[in-house]
Amino acid sequence: MPRTSYVAVGAAAVFAAFLVLILGDWPFGPHLSLIDDLVFVAMSVPPVTFSLLTARAVEGRMRLAWLSLAIGLLGWGIGEALWAYYEIRLHEVPFPSIADAAYLVFPVGACVALLLFPVGHTTQSRWRLFLDGMIVAGSLFLVSWVTILAPLYHSDQSDRLAFIVSLAYPISDLVIFTVAGVVLVRVSGPYRLSLTLLTLGLACFALSDSAFVYLTAKSEYASGNVIDIGWAAGLLLIAVAAVAGRQGAYEHGSAVALPGWASVWLPFAPLILAGLVLAAKPAPLLESRVVLVVTALLVVIVIARQFVSVGENRRLVATVVDQALHDSLTGLANRALFNERLAQAMRMHEREGLPLAVVAVDLNDFKLVNDNLGHLVGDDLLIGVAHRLLNCVRASDTVARVGGDEFAVLVDGGAETAEGVGHRVVEAFEEPFLLSGHELLIRPSIGLATAEPDEPDLSVEQLLKRADIAMYTAKRSRASAVQTYSPEMQLLADADDKRLFGAPPPQPGLGAAAAIQLLGKLRVAIEHSELTLVYQPKFDLRTGEIVGAEALLRWPQPDGTVLAPDQFLPLVRRHGLMGSVTQLVIGKALDDARSWHRAGADVSVAVNLFAPSVANVDLPETIAHALADHGLRPSALTVEITEELFMDSTERTRTVLEELRHNGIRIAIDDFGSGYSALSYLRDLPIDEVKLDRTFIASILIDQRAAAVVRAVVDLAHVLGLTVVVEGVEDEQTAALVRELGCDIGQGFFYALPLPPDELLEMVKTAVSGSLQGRRC
């Protein structure tokens, strides 16, 4: 099918040629009527063909619309062929005749097509559109009455059939033009061009039909008359409209929120036209009953239309105000409305002591989704989150989107009610989101702060700050439960490490979607304790006995493979999962240690702790309870800390470590020598062991200065009463040298590979005291 521009140029050329045919006195002369009839038969073919092609290309209501128009045009073409037959072959003017029945199929098909056209959203009510249509129809009826219908009505008309047919043309044109005008001001998107061209074509038909009725009443019409220009223009415009309608099917239009200016002038333009026509007619004609009745009805309808318009304007203002207080994407309350309702609730709290609560919700890893899967996917996620939040609250609660991925819930009630809402929110995120074909498990950090009756002076700002602190506490620990504000949280908030709360790029080596999916699977694995531990034995370098084991993390996969820590720990660190992972590791390590002790193997287990666990003042009590629950002595556990993760919080870290050591738990500095302030930790921190990093001893076999440094550190540690553990021993020469340098405990592949807990127990049972059997990996 050709492009719209090509068809438009062709139609313009054909129309110019037709003007020459009609307006020129040459070269056809007496044969003009014959040629005119044949040209019209030929010109009816393109609009029918293009309408059928467009109906085939589109779907739904548009297909029915163009098919109805094609049927109407086909009826008009058949009527034109019959007219040509009567006029050329029978040499008579066929009016009225069977050709008129075919002609009148066109207004029926066109009217059905216009009613089937889809229209966009509009702020106008159906009543206003109905009244506009009534004004247009009444105005055009007055014009038709005083110009055509009245003379026909009052003429000496003996042929009543001819009179009825004469009335059918202008009345049907009036109906079509009214429907076209009302639909045109409502339609939006890609079909607006085709409907505009179609309306112009129908207007040309209406003008020619009215002129035809007028001239026929006076017996002055013959083919080739100047009024034929209107029909020719109408056929060509409809042909171009059909082509434009097909191309519009492949374009995406946007719905209009407000009506255009056309909807303003639509009812008044024909009303003004009617006034001008009436003013030009003699007074007796204006005093006829039909003119007076129709004019009175138009006055009533115009007044009613204005009342409806005032009501619409008031609703429009209310809509604008409502949109200013709601988030345009999710439909939730925005920050302004939330703050307004919170301030009102706080005033009630201050006056009457009514309790209330704020639940702060922040999406974990939203920036990762937004940056790597696109903003449209991010918007879909926010909309889905909004729906889930709304399903978790009561009608009296307010859910708001207060930031990019931040939501808040104002709960009308005390702590118990708010906690219920928070728990429902947690449960709502158990199901993954399906976004662009990716099934992603997105979890929120949820903080809760309440305003109880015993705090009448609590301000809005203070309540919001408490909710934020509780939410960031949940984000720091990646807790899946609701975190309720407590004064102790303020201490952690003051030293908040902003790095933990960012959303860095995906894990290197993974695609964006793969990294997000891996992160979701990792969260599930942590929650279901699917991560496992293997243990690297620690040997006494003097006696050869196994004196302990370091817990090392592994992640088994459904396909039988196992991911090493370097393949998933970057995600754990970047997304604040260390708290949950540490809790899981401690639990599993103590389970295995209990099994060893029950089997008669007195082997302590060492676990690594990471920020923010080391700075958590509740950590000593948590570990003490875990040891008691497993029936283990404190000496069964060694806590290893990495210096780089607590350099900015030494005082709080010292307090936690002192309490751990006071409870009988051994403290070790892991990766000693990898930082710049390690010696100060030997002096300042309550520790029992120093673990020399493998990079610290890597060159001692070939560099005497490196060996001297290791010996000095070992001597210093012994002076301070510390045990020296050397890790990363890979060969026999290194093992012999570290023993010679005075190190106390060794671990590495030379001694043993990391083992599952049952194999480690078997190794302890079969070990011979005082001997070291080197094992190579």
C-alpha positions in Angstrom: 0.0 0.0 0.0 1.5 3.4 -0.9 2.5 6.0 1.6 0.1 8.8 2.6 2.2 11.5 1.1 2.3 9.8 -2.3 -1.5 9.3 -2.3 -2.1 12.9 -1.3 0.1 14.2 -4.2 -1.8 11.9 -6.6 -5.2 13.0 -5.2 -4.2 16.7 -5.6 -3.2 16.1 -9.3 -6.5 14.3 -10.0 -8.5 17.1 -8.3 -6.7 19.7 -10.4 -7.5 17.8 -13.5 -11.1 17.5 -12.5 -11.3 21.3 -11.9 -10.1 21.8 -15.4 -12.8 19.4 -16.6 -15.6 21.1 -14.8 -14.6 24.8 -15.0 -13.2 24.8 -18.5 -15.5 25.1 -21.5 -13.2 23.0 -23.5 -12.4 20.4 -24.9 -15.5 18.3 -24.2 -18.5 20.6 -24.6 -21.7 18.6 -25.0 -19.9 15.4 -23.9 -19.1 16.8 -20.5 -22.0 14.9 -18.7 -20.9 11.6 -20.2 -17.3 12.1 -19.2 -18.3 13.4 -15.8 -20.3 10.2 -15.1 -17.5 7.9 -16.2 -14.9 9.8 -14.1 -17.0 9.5 -11.0 -17.4 5.8 -11.5 -13.6 5.5 -11.8 -13.0 7.8 -8.8 -15.2 5.7 -6.5 -12.8 2.8 -6.8 -9.7 4.1 -5.0 -11.5 5.0 -1.7 -13.2 1.6 -1.6 -10.0 -0.2 -2.3 -7.9 1.7 0.2 -10.6 1.3 2.9 -10.6 -2.4 2.4 -6.8 -2.6 2.6 -6.8 -0.6 5.8 -9.5 -2.8 7.3 -7.3 -5.8 6.5 -4.2 -4.1 8.2 -5.8 -3.1 11.4 -7.7 -5.0 14.1 -10.7 -4.7 16.5 -13.0 -1.7 16.3 -10.8 0.0 13.6 -11.2 -3.0 11.3 -15.0 -2.8 11.6 -14.9 1.0 11.1 -13.0 0.9 7.9 -15.0 -2.1 6.6 -18.3 -0.1 7.3 -16.9 2.9 5.4 -15.9 0.6 2.5 -19.4 -0.8 2.3 -20.9 2.8 2.3 -18.4 3.9 -0.4 -19.2 0.8 -2.4 -22.9 1.7 -2.2 -22.2 5.2 -3.4 -20.1 3.8 -6.3 -23.0 1.5 -7.3 -25.4 4.4 -7.2 -23.0 6.4 -9.4 -22.9 3.6 -11.9 -26.7 3.4 -11.9 -26.9 7.1 -12.4 -24.5 7.0 -15.4 -26.6 4.2 -16.9 -29.8 6.2 -16.6 -28.3 9.4 -17.9 -26.2 7.9 -20.7 -28.2 4.9 -21.9 -31.8 6.0 -21.0 -31.2 9.8 -21.5 -33.2 10.7 -18.4 -32.4 12.3 -15.1 -32.6 9.5 -12.5 -34.2 11.3 -9.6 -35.7 9.7 -7.7 -34.6 6.2 -8.7 -32.9 3.0 -7.4 -29.6 4.9 -7.6 -30.7 7.0 -4.6 -31.2 3.8 -2.5 -27.5 2.9 -3.3 -26.3 6.5 -2.7 -28.0 6.5 0.8 -26.0 3.4 1.8 -23.0 5.7 2.1 -24.3 7.9 5.0 -25.3 4.8 7.0 -21.9 3.2 6.5 -20.0 6.4 7.3 -22.0 7.0 10.4 -21.3 3.5 11.7 -17.6 3.9 10.9 -17.4 7.2 12.8 -19.1 5.7 15.9 -16.6 2.8 15.9 -13.5 5.1 15.9 -11.6 4.7 19.2 -11.3 7.9 21.2 -8.8 8.8 23.8 -9.3 9.8 27.4 -11.0 13.2 27.8 -11.9 15.3 30.8 -15.3 16.1 29.1 -18.3 14.3 30.4 -20.6 12.3 28.1 -23.4 14.9 28.8 -21.3 17.7 27.5 -20.5 15.8 24.3 -24.2 15.0 23.9 -25.2 18.6 24.3 -22.4 19.7 21.9 -23.8 17.3 19.3 -27.3 18.6 19.9 -26.1 22.2 19.4 -24.3 21.3 16.2 -27.3 19.3 14.8 -29.8 22.0 15.7 -27.7 24.7 14.1 -27.1 22.8 10.9 -30.8 21.9 10.8 -31.7 25.6 10.9 -29.3 26.3 8.1 -30.7 23.5 6.0 -34.3 24.4 6.8 -34.1 28.1 5.7 -31.9 27.3 2.7 -33.3 24.0 1.3 -35.9 22.2 3.4 -38.3 25.1 3.8 -38.5 25.9 0.1 -39.0 22.2 -0.7 -41.6 21.9 2.0 -43.6 24.9 0.8 -43.2 24.2 -2.9 -45.9 22.7 -5.0 -44.5 19.2 -4.8 -46.8 16.5 -6.2 -44.2 13.7 -6.1 -44.0 12.9 -2.3 -41.3 10.2 -2.9 -39.0 12.8 -4.5 -39.7 15.1 -1.5 -38.8 12.3 1.0 -35.6 11.5 -1.0 -34.7 15.1 -1.1 -35.0 15.4 2.7 -33.0 12.2 3.2 -29.8 13.7 1.7 -29.4 16.9 3.8 -30.7 15.2 7.0 -28.3 12.2 6.7 -25.5 14.6 5.9 -26.4 16.6 9.0 -26.3 13.5 11.2 -22.9 12.4 9.7 -21.3 15.8 10.1 -22.5 16.1 13.7 -21.2 12.7 14.6 -17.9 13.4 12.8 -17.4 16.7 14.6 -18.1 15.2 18.0 -15.8 12.3 17.4 -13.0 14.5 15.9 -12.6 16.6 19.0 -12.4 13.4 21.2 -10.1 11.2 19.1 -6.4 11.2 19.9 -3.3 9.4 18.9 -2.4 8.1 15.4 -5.9 8.2 14.0 -6.5 11.9 14.4 -5.1 12.7 10.9 -7.2 10.1 9.1 -10.3 11.2 11.0 -9.7 14.8 10.2 -9.4 14.0 6.4 -12.5 11.8 6.6 -14.4 14.6 8.3 -13.4 17.1 5.6 -14.4 14.6 2.9 -17.8 14.2 4.5 -18.2 18.0 4.7 -17.6 18.2 1.0 -20.2 15.5 0.4 -22.7 17.3 2.6 -22.3 20.6 0.7 -22.7 18.9 -2.7 -25.7 16.9 -1.5 -27.4 20.0 -0.2 -26.7 21.9 -3.4 -27.9 18.9 -5.4 -31.3 18.8 -3.6 -31.7 22.5 -4.1 -30.9 22.4 -7.9 -33.0 19.3 -8.4 -36.0 20.9 -6.9 -35.6 23.6 -9.5 -34.8 21.1 -12.3 -31.5 22.8 -12.9 -29.0 20.0 -12.2 -27.1 17.9 -14.8 -23.9 16.0 -14.6 -20.9 18.2 -15.0 -22.3 20.9 -12.7 -19.9 22.9 -10.6 -21.3 21.2 -7.4 -19.7 18.0 -8.6 -16.4 19.4 -7.4 -17.5 18.7 -3.8 -18.1 15.0 -4.4 -14.8 14.7 -6.2 -13.0 16.4 -3.3 -14.8 14.2 -0.8 -13.9 10.9 -2.6 -10.2 12.0 -2.9 -10.0 13.1 0.8 -11.6 9.8 1.9 -9.0 7.8 -0.2 -6.1 9.7 1.5 -7.8 9.3 4.9 -7.9 5.5 4.4 -4.2 5.3 3.6 -3.4 7.5 6.6 -5.5 5.2 8.8 -3.4 2.2 7.8 -0.1 3.9 8.6 -1.5 5.2 11.9 -2.0 1.6 13.0 1.8 1.2 13.3 2.3 4.4 15.3 1.9 4.8 19.1 -0.1 7.8 20.1 -0.3 9.3 23.6 -3.6 9.9 25.3 -4.5 13.5 25.8 -5.4 14.6 29.3 -7.2 17.8 28.4 -9.5 18.7 25.5 -8.2 20.8 22.6 -9.5 24.1 21.4 -11.6 22.3 18.8 -13.9 21.1 21.6 -14.4 24.7 22.6 -15.4 26.1 19.3 -17.1 23.0 18.0 -20.7 23.8 19.2 -20.5 27.5 18.6 -19.1 27.6 15.0 -22.2 26.1 13.5 -24.3 28.1 15.9 -22.8 31.3 14.6 -23.2 30.1 11.0 -26.9 29.5 11.7 -27.2 33.0 13.1 -25.7 34.6 10.0 -27.9 32.5 7.7 -31.0 33.4 9.6 -30.1 37.1 9.6 -29.9 37.1 5.9 -33.4 35.6 5.4 -36.7 37.5 5.4 -38.6 37.9 8.6 -41.7 35.8 7.7 -39.5 32.8 7.2 -38.0 33.3 10.7 -41.4 33.4 12.3 -42.3 29.9 11.2 -43.1 27.4 13.9 -40.1 25.1 13.0 -37.6 27.9 13.3 -39.0 29.2 16.6 -39.1 25.8 18.2 -35.6 24.8 17.1 -34.2 28.2 18.2 -35.9 27.9 21.6 -34.4 24.4 22.1 -31.0 25.7 21.1 -31.2 28.4 23.8 -32.1 25.9 26.5 -29.4 23.5 25.3 -26.7 26.2 25.2 -27.6 27.2 28.8 -27.5 23.6 30.0 -24.1 23.1 28.2 -22.7 26.1 30.1 -23.8 24.6 33.5 -22.2 21.3 32.6 -19.0 23.1 31.6 -18.9 24.9 34.9 -19.2 21.6 36.7 -16.4 20.1 34.6 -14.1 23.0 35.3 -14.7 22.6 39.1 -13.9 18.8 38.8 -10.9 19.7 36.7 -9.5 22.0 39.4 -10.2 19.2 42.0 -8.3 16.8 39.7 -5.3 19.1 39.4 -5.2 19.5 43.2 -5.4 15.8 43.6 -2.6 15.2 41.2 -0.5 17.7 43.0 -0.8 15.6 46.1 -0.3 12.1 44.6 2.6 10.4 42.9 2.1 10.4 39.1 3.7 7.0 38.6 2.2 4.9 41.4 -0.9 6.9 42.3 0.1 6.8 46.0 0.2 9.9 48.2 3.3 12.0 47.6 5.6 13.5 50.2 3.5 16.7 50.5 0.2 14.8 51.2 2.0 12.4 53.6 3.5 15.3 55.6 0.1 17.0 55.7 -1.7 14.0 57.1 1.2 13.2 59.4 1.1 16.7 60.8 -2.7 16.4 61.3 -2.2 13.1 63.1 0.5 14.5 65.3 -1.8 17.4 66.3 -4.4 14.8 67.4 -1.7 12.9 69.2 -0.7 16.1 71.1 -4.2 17.1 72.0 -5.9 13.7 72.7 -2.9 11.3 73.1 -4.0 9.2 70.1 -1.1 6.8 69.1 0.3 6.7 65.6 3.2 5.1 63.8 5.3 5.6 60.7 6.7 2.6 58.8 9.6 3.6 56.5 10.2 1.2 53.5 13.2 1.3 51.3 13.9 -1.1 48.4 17.2 -2.9 48.5 19.1 -3.0 45.2 16.6 -0.8 43.3 19.4 1.3 41.8 20.9 -1.9 40.4 17.7 -2.8 38.7 17.1 0.7 37.4 20.6 1.2 36.1 21.0 -2.2 34.4 17.5 -3.2 33.3 16.3 0.3 32.5 14.0 2.9 33.9 10.9 1.4 32.4 11.6 -1.9 34.3 12.3 0.2 37.4 9.0 2.0 37.0 7.2 -1.3 36.7 8.9 -2.4 39.9 7.7 0.7 41.7 4.2 0.2 40.5 4.2 -3.4 41.7 5.6 -2.4 45.1 2.8 0.2 45.4 0.1 -2.4 44.7 1.6 -4.7 47.3 1.9 -2.0 50.0 -1.8 -1.0 49.4 -2.8 -4.6 50.0 -1.1 -4.6 53.4 -2.7 -1.6 55.0 -6.2 -0.6 56.3 -8.4 2.0 54.7 -7.5 4.5 57.5 -3.7 4.2 56.8 -1.8 6.3 54.3 0.7 4.9 51.9 3.0 7.3 50.2 6.0 7.3 47.8 8.3 9.9 49.4 11.3 9.4 47.2 12.7 7.4 44.3 12.5 4.0 45.9 11.4 5.1 49.4 7.9 4.6 50.7 6.2 5.4 54.0 3.1 4.3 55.7 1.2 6.4 58.3 -0.5 3.9 60.6 -3.5 5.0 62.7 -2.7 3.1 65.8 0.0 2.0 68.3 3.0 -0.2 68.1 1.0 -3.5 67.9 -1.1 -2.3 65.0 2.0 -0.9 63.2 4.0 -4.1 63.7 1.1 -6.0 62.1 1.3 -3.7 59.0 5.0 -4.1 58.9 4.8 -7.9 59.1 2.3 -8.0 56.2 4.7 -5.8 54.2 7.5 -8.3 54.8 5.3 -11.2 53.7 4.2 -9.3 50.6 7.8 -9.3 49.3 8.2 -13.1 49.6 6.9 -13.5 46.1 9.4 -12.5 43.3 8.6 -9.7 40.8 8.3 -10.7 37.1 10.0 -7.8 35.3 10.7 -8.0 31.5 11.0 -11.7 31.7 13.3 -11.7 34.7 12.0 -13.2 38.0 13.7 -11.0 40.6 13.4 -11.3 44.4 13.5 -7.7 45.7 13.5 -7.2 49.4 12.8 -4.1 51.5 14.4 -2.6 54.5 11.6 -1.7 57.0 11.9 0.6 59.9 9.1 1.4 62.4 8.7 4.4 64.8 5.7 5.0 67.1 4.4 8.0 68.9 2.9 6.7 72.1 0.6 8.7 74.4 3.5 9.1 76.9 5.4 11.3 74.4 3.0 14.3 73.8 5.9 16.6 72.8 7.3 14.4 70.1 7.6 16.4 66.8 6.9 15.3 63.3 10.6 15.7 62.4 11.6 13.5 65.4 9.2 10.8 64.5 10.3 10.7 60.8 14.0 10.7 61.9 13.3 7.7 64.2 11.6 5.8 61.4 14.6 6.5 59.1 17.1 5.4 61.7 15.2 2.1 62.2 15.0 1.6 58.5 18.7 2.2 58.0 19.4 -0.2 60.9 17.4 -2.8 58.9 19.4 -1.9 55.8 22.7 -2.2 57.6 21.9 -5.7 58.9 19.8 -6.7 55.9 17.3 -8.0 58.4 14.1 -9.4 56.8 12.0 -8.5 59.8 10.7 -5.1 60.8 13.2 -3.0 62.9 11.5 -1.0 65.6 13.3 2.1 66.7 15.2 2.1 70.0 17.6 4.7 71.4 20.6 2.4 70.9 20.1 2.6 67.2 21.1 6.3 67.3 24.7 5.3 68.2 25.0 3.1 65.1 23.4 5.8 62.9 25.9 8.4 64.1 28.7 6.3 62.7 26.9 5.0 59.6 29.2 4.0 56.8 27.5 5.4 53.7 29.4 2.9 51.5 27.3 0.1 52.8 24.0 1.7 51.6 25.0 2.5 48.0 24.2 0.2 45.1 27.5 -0.4 43.3 27.7 -1.9 39.8 27.0 -5.6 39.3 29.6 -8.2 40.2 32.4 -8.1 37.6 32.2 -10.9 35.1 28.4 -11.1 35.2 25.9 -9.5 33.0 23.5 -6.9 34.6 20.5 -9.2 34.7 22.6 -12.2 35.7 24.1 -10.3 38.7 20.6 -9.2 39.9 19.3 -12.8 39.5 22.3 -14.1 41.4 21.8 -11.6 44.2 18.1 -12.7 44.5 19.2 -16.4 44.6 21.8 -15.5 47.2 19.2 -13.9 49.4 17.1 -17.0 49.2 20.1 -19.2 49.9 20.9 -17.2 53.1 17.3 -17.3 54.3 17.1 -21.0 53.8 20.5 -21.8 55.2 21.7 -23.2 51.9 25.3 -21.9 52.3 27.6 -24.5 53.8 31.0 -24.6 55.6 34.2 -26.4 55.1 37.1 -26.2 57.5 40.8 -25.7 57.1 42.6 -27.3 60.0 45.1 -25.3 62.1 48.1 -27.3 63.3 50.4 -26.7 66.3 53.8 -26.3 64.7 55.6 -27.8 67.7 53.4 -30.9 68.4 51.7 -31.4 65.0 48.3 -31.6 66.7 45.1 -30.2 65.2 44.2 -27.4 67.6 41.5 -25.7 65.6 39.8 -25.1 62.3 38.9 -22.0 60.3 35.3 -22.0 58.9 35.3 -21.2 55.1 32.1 -20.5 53.3 30.8 -22.3 50.2 27.6 -22.1 48.1 26.4 -25.4 46.6 24.4 -25.0 43.4 21.5 -27.2 42.1 23.6 -28.5 39.2 26.2 -30.0 41.7 28.8 -27.2 41.3 30.0 -25.2 44.3 30.7 -21.5 44.3 33.8 -20.3 46.2 33.6 -17.2 48.3 35.2 -14.9 45.7 32.4 -15.7 43.4 29.6 -14.4 45.6 31.1 -12.5 48.6 31.5 -9.3 46.5 27.7 -9.3 46.3 27.5 -10.0 50.0 29.7 -7.0 50.9 28.2 -4.6 48.3 24.6 -5.2 49.4 25.0 -5.3 53.1 24.3 -9.0 53.6 27.3 -9.6 55.9 25.1 -9.5 59.0 22.9 -12.3 57.8 25.8 -14.3 56.5 27.8 -13.9 59.8 24.8 -15.1 61.8 24.4 -18.1 59.5 28.1 -19.0 59.7 28.2 -18.7 63.5 25.2 -21.0 63.8 26.5 -23.7 61.4 30.1 -23.5 62.9 28.8 -24.0 66.4 26.6 -26.9 65.2 29.7 -28.6 63.8 31.8 -27.8 66.9 29.2 -29.4 69.1 29.3 -32.5 67.0 33.1 -32.7 67.3 33.0 -32.2 71.0 30.4 -34.9 71.5 32.6 -37.2 69.4 35.6 -36.5 71.7 37.5 -34.1 69.5 38.4 -30.9 71.4 38.7 -28.6 68.3 37.9 -24.9 68.5 36.4 -23.2 65.4 37.3 -19.8 64.1 34.8 -17.6 62.2 35.3 -14.2 60.5 33.3 -11.2 61.6 32.8 -8.3 59.3 31.4 -4.8 59.7 28.9 -3.8 61.0 28.9 -6.9 63.2 32.0 -5.9 65.0 30.5 -2.5 65.9 27.2 -4.1 67.1 26.9 -3.7 70.8 24.5 -6.6 71.0 27.1 -9.0 69.4 28.6 -10.3 72.7 25.2 -11.2 74.1 24.2 -12.9 70.8 27.3 -15.0 70.7 27.0 -15.9 74.4 23.4 -17.1 73.9 24.5 -19.1 70.9 27.3 -20.9 72.8 24.9 -21.6 75.7 22.3 -23.0 73.3 24.9 -25.4 71.8 26.3 -26.4 75.2 29.8 -25.1 74.3 32.4 -23.4 76.4 33.5 -19.9 75.2 36.9 -21.3 74.4 35.4 -23.4 71.6 35.0 -20.2 69.5 37.6 -17.9 68.1 36.4 -14.6 66.4 38.6 -13.3 63.6 38.4 -9.7 62.6 39.8 -7.8 59.6 41.5 -4.6 60.4 40.3 -2.7 57.3 36.6 -3.1 58.3 36.8 -1.3 61.7 39.4 1.3 61.2 36.8 4.1 61.4 35.1 2.8 64.6 38.0 1.8 66.9 36.3 2.9 70.2 33.1 1.0 69.7 35.0 -2.0 68.3 37.2 -2.0 71.4 34.2 -2.1 73.6 32.7 -5.0 71.8 35.9 -6.9 71.7 36.6 -6.4 75.3 33.2 -7.8 76.2 33.8 -10.8 74.0 37.2 -11.5 75.5 35.7 -11.0 79.0 33.2 -13.7 78.2 36.1 -16.1 77.4 36.0 -15.9 73.5 39.4 -15.7 71.8 40.0 -12.8 69.5 42.3 -12.9 66.4 43.3 -10.2 63.9 43.0 -11.8 60.5 45.2 -10.8 57.5 47.7 -9.1 59.7 50.2 -7.0 57.7 47.8 -6.1 54.8 47.0 -2.7 56.3 48.9 0.3 57.6 47.9 0.6 61.2 48.2 -3.0 62.3 50.9 -2.4 65.0 48.6 0.0 66.7 46.0 -2.7 67.0 48.5 -4.9 68.8 48.8 -2.2 71.4 45.2 -0.9 71.6 42.9 -3.9 71.0 42.1 -6.8 73.4 43.3 -9.7 71.1 44.7 -13.2 71.6 46.0 -14.2 68.2 47.7 -12.6 65.2 47.2 -14.2 61.9 50.0 -13.3 59.4 48.6 -12.7 56.0 49.9 -15.0 53.2 51.2 -12.0 51.3 53.2 -11.0 54.4 55.2 -14.3 54.3 55.2 -15.0 50.6 58.8 -13.8 50.1 60.5 -15.0 53.2 62.2 -17.9 51.4 64.0 -15.5 49.0 64.2 -12.3 50.9 66.1 -12.2 54.2 64.7 -8.8 55.1 61.2 -10.1 54.8 62.1 -13.1 57.0 63.6 -10.6 59.5 60.4 -8.6 59.6 58.4 -11.8 60.2 60.7 -12.8 63.0 60.4 -9.3 64.6 56.6 -9.4 64.5 56.6 -12.9 66.0 58.9 -11.8 68.8 56.8 -8.7 69.5 53.6 -10.8 69.5 55.2 -13.2 72.0 56.3 -10.4 74.2 52.7 -9.2 74.3 51.5 -12.7 75.1 49.9 -13.3 71.7 49.7 -16.5 69.6 51.0 -16.2 66.1 49.1 -18.0 63.4 50.6 -18.2 59.9 48.2 -18.9 57.0 48.9 -19.7 53.4 51.6 -22.3 53.9 51.9 -24.0 50.5 55.1 -26.0 50.6 57.5 -27.8 52.9 60.2 -25.1 52.8 57.9 -22.4 54.0 56.5 -24.7 56.7 60.0 -25.4 58.0 61.0 -21.7 58.0 57.9 -20.4 59.8 58.4 -23.0 62.4 62.0 -21.8 62.7 60.9 -18.2 62.9 58.8 -19.0 66.0 55.3 -19.1 64.6 52.9 -21.1 66.8 50.2 -22.4 64.5 50.1 -23.0 60.8 47.4 -23.6 58.2 47.5 -24.0 54.5 47.3 -26.5 51.6 50.6 -28.0 52.7 49.0 -29.3 55.8 45.5 -30.0 54.6 42.8 -29.0 52.2 39.6 -27.4 53.5 37.4 -30.4 54.6 33.8 -31.0 55.3 33.0 -31.3 59.0 32.7 -35.1 59.1 36.1 -35.5 57.3 37.7 -33.1 59.7 36.5 -35.1 62.6 37.9 -38.3 61.0 41.2 -36.6 60.5 41.4 -35.5 64.1 40.7 -39.0 65.3 43.4 -40.6 63.1 46.0 -37.9 63.7 49.2 -39.0 65.5 50.3 -36.6 68.2 53.6 -35.0 67.5 53.8 -35.7 63.8 53.0 -33.6 60.8 52.1 -35.5 57.6 52.4 -33.0 54.8 49.5 -33.0 52.4 49.7 -31.4 49.1 46.8 -30.2 47.1 
